[in-house]
Amino acid sequence: QEATSILMRMLDRCQSYLDMLEEEAASSSSSTALPPPPPFEPTIITYNSVAHAIAKSGARDAGHLAEEVFARMDRWRDACCSDEGRGMGQYSGVLPNARTLACVIDAWASAKTTQQQSFA
């Protein structure tokens, strides 16, 4: 759970930064001050580490939690690469790799119930 909360805080900080940039762009003031540097964006290693931690946690709903991490990665990338330019060049998101999928499958396989294990 701790790993998931760290990931969510990272994404929330990135989102808040983008919101701040949008507000500054929408305001009519022509401030010459430079914006603060952007917060670090989660990398594929971050997402894979969180999914792996969930898989090894023994949580009853590990499969669902790992899939939520996967879905969050996908939504963040979509937001960064949308036609609306939401990422504003600051963030690019990441694509899942074989390790990401292996971690999600591992989470389902290590589930406590046979019904959840069948998803693997």
C-alpha positions as a Markdown table, in Angstrom:
| # | Residue | x | y | z |
|---|---|---|---|---|
| 1 | Gln | 0.0 | 0.0 | 0.0 |
| 2 | Glu | 2.9 | 2.4 | 0.7 |
| 3 | Ala | 4.3 | 2.0 | -2.7 |
| 4 | Thr | 1.0 | 2.7 | -4.3 |
| 5 | Ser | 0.5 | 5.8 | -2.2 |
| 6 | Ile | 4.0 | 7.1 | -3.2 |
| 7 | Leu | 3.1 | 6.6 | -6.9 |
| 8 | Met | -0.2 | 8.4 | -6.5 |
| 9 | Arg | 1.5 | 11.3 | -4.8 |
| 10 | Met | 4.0 | 11.6 | -7.6 |
| 11 | Leu | 1.2 | 11.6 | -10.2 |
| 12 | Asp | -0.8 | 14.1 | -8.2 |
| 13 | Arg | 2.2 | 16.5 | -8.0 |
| 14 | Cys | 2.7 | 16.3 | -11.7 |
| 15 | Gln | -1.0 | 17.0 | -12.3 |
| 16 | Ser | -0.9 | 19.9 | -9.9 |
| 17 | Tyr | 2.1 | 21.3 | -11.8 |
| 18 | Leu | 0.3 | 21.1 | -15.1 |
| 19 | Asp | -2.8 | 22.7 | -13.5 |
| 20 | Met | -0.6 | 25.6 | -12.3 |
| 21 | Leu | 0.9 | 26.1 | -15.8 |
| 22 | Glu | -2.5 | 26.2 | -17.3 |
| 23 | Glu | -3.7 | 28.8 | -14.8 |
| 24 | Glu | -0.7 | 30.9 | -15.5 |
| 25 | Ala | -1.2 | 30.6 | -19.2 |
| 26 | Ala | -4.9 | 31.5 | -18.9 |
| 27 | Ser | -4.2 | 34.6 | -16.7 |
| 28 | Ser | -3.7 | 37.8 | -18.5 |
| 29 | Ser | -0.7 | 38.8 | -16.3 |
| 30 | Ser | 2.6 | 38.8 | -18.2 |
| 31 | Ser | 4.8 | 37.6 | -15.4 |
| 32 | Thr | 8.4 | 37.3 | -16.3 |
| 33 | Ala | 9.1 | 34.9 | -13.4 |
| 34 | Leu | 10.2 | 31.4 | -14.4 |
| 35 | Pro | 7.9 | 28.6 | -13.2 |
| 36 | Pro | 9.4 | 26.2 | -10.7 |
| 37 | Pro | 11.0 | 23.1 | -12.2 |
| 38 | Pro | 8.5 | 20.3 | -12.8 |
| 39 | Pro | 8.2 | 17.4 | -10.3 |
| 40 | Phe | 9.7 | 14.1 | -11.4 |
| 41 | Glu | 7.5 | 12.0 | -13.5 |
| 42 | Pro | 7.1 | 8.3 | -12.6 |
| 43 | Thr | 9.3 | 6.1 | -14.9 |
| 44 | Ile | 8.7 | 2.6 | -16.1 |
| 45 | Ile | 10.9 | 1.5 | -13.2 |
| 46 | Thr | 8.6 | 3.2 | -10.8 |
| 47 | Tyr | 5.5 | 1.6 | -12.1 |
| 48 | Asn | 7.1 | -1.9 | -12.3 |
| 49 | Ser | 8.5 | -1.5 | -8.8 |
| 50 | Val | 5.0 | -0.7 | -7.4 |
| 51 | Ala | 3.4 | -3.6 | -9.4 |
| 52 | His | 6.1 | -6.0 | -8.2 |
| 53 | Ala | 5.6 | -4.8 | -4.5 |
| 54 | Ile | 1.9 | -5.4 | -4.8 |
| 55 | Ala | 2.4 | -8.9 | -6.3 |
| 56 | Lys | 4.7 | -9.8 | -3.4 |
| 57 | Ser | 2.6 | -8.2 | -0.7 |
| 58 | Gly | 0.3 | -11.1 | -0.2 |
| 59 | Ala | -2.7 | -8.7 | -0.4 |
| 60 | Arg | -6.0 | -10.5 | -1.0 |
| 61 | Asp | -6.8 | -8.1 | -3.9 |
| 62 | Ala | -3.3 | -7.9 | -5.3 |
| 63 | Gly | -4.4 | -8.6 | -8.8 |
| 64 | His | -6.9 | -5.8 | -8.8 |
| 65 | Leu | -4.3 | -3.4 | -7.2 |
| 66 | Ala | -1.7 | -4.3 | -9.8 |
| 67 | Glu | -4.2 | -3.8 | -12.6 |
| 68 | Glu | -5.1 | -0.4 | -11.2 |
| 69 | Val | -1.4 | 0.6 | -11.3 |
| 70 | Phe | -1.3 | -0.6 | -14.9 |
| 71 | Ala | -4.5 | 1.4 | -15.7 |
| 72 | Arg | -3.1 | 4.5 | -14.0 |
| 73 | Met | 0.0 | 4.3 | -16.1 |
| 74 | Asp | -2.1 | 4.1 | -19.2 |
| 75 | Arg | -4.3 | 7.0 | -18.2 |
| 76 | Trp | -1.3 | 9.2 | -17.4 |
| 77 | Arg | 0.3 | 8.5 | -20.7 |
| 78 | Asp | -3.0 | 9.3 | -22.5 |
| 79 | Ala | -3.3 | 12.6 | -20.6 |
| 80 | Cys | 0.3 | 13.5 | -21.6 |
| 81 | Cys | -0.1 | 12.6 | -25.2 |
| 82 | Ser | -3.7 | 13.8 | -25.8 |
| 83 | Asp | -4.6 | 16.1 | -28.7 |
| 84 | Glu | -5.3 | 18.9 | -26.2 |
| 85 | Gly | -1.6 | 19.1 | -25.4 |
| 86 | Arg | -2.2 | 18.5 | -21.7 |
| 87 | Gly | 1.3 | 17.4 | -21.1 |
| 88 | Met | 2.6 | 20.8 | -22.4 |
| 89 | Gly | 5.9 | 19.1 | -23.3 |
| 90 | Gln | 6.7 | 18.6 | -19.6 |
| 91 | Tyr | 5.7 | 15.0 | -19.4 |
| 92 | Ser | 5.5 | 12.1 | -21.8 |
| 93 | Gly | 4.1 | 9.2 | -19.8 |
| 94 | Val | 5.5 | 5.6 | -20.3 |
| 95 | Leu | 4.4 | 2.5 | -22.1 |
| 96 | Pro | 4.2 | -0.8 | -20.3 |
| 97 | Asn | 6.9 | -3.3 | -21.0 |
| 98 | Ala | 7.1 | -7.1 | -20.6 |
| 99 | Arg | 8.2 | -6.6 | -17.0 |
| 100 | Thr | 5.0 | -4.6 | -16.3 |
| 101 | Leu | 2.8 | -7.3 | -17.6 |
| 102 | Ala | 4.7 | -10.0 | -15.8 |
| 103 | Cys | 4.2 | -8.2 | -12.5 |
| 104 | Val | 0.5 | -7.9 | -13.1 |
| 105 | Ile | 0.2 | -11.6 | -14.0 |
| 106 | Asp | 2.3 | -12.4 | -10.9 |
| 107 | Ala | -0.1 | -10.4 | -8.7 |
| 108 | Trp | -3.0 | -12.4 | -10.0 |
| 109 | Ala | -1.1 | -15.7 | -9.7 |
| 110 | Ser | -0.2 | -15.1 | -6.1 |
| 111 | Ala | -3.8 | -14.2 | -5.2 |
| 112 | Lys | -5.4 | -15.9 | -2.2 |
| 113 | Thr | -8.4 | -17.3 | -3.9 |
| 114 | Thr | -8.6 | -19.7 | -6.8 |
| 115 | Gln | -11.1 | -17.5 | -8.6 |
| 116 | Gln | -8.6 | -14.6 | -8.6 |
| 117 | Gln | -5.8 | -17.0 | -9.6 |
| 118 | Ser | -7.8 | -18.0 | -12.6 |
| 119 | Phe | -7.3 | -14.5 | -14.0 |
| 120 | Ala | -3.6 | -15.2 | -14.3 |
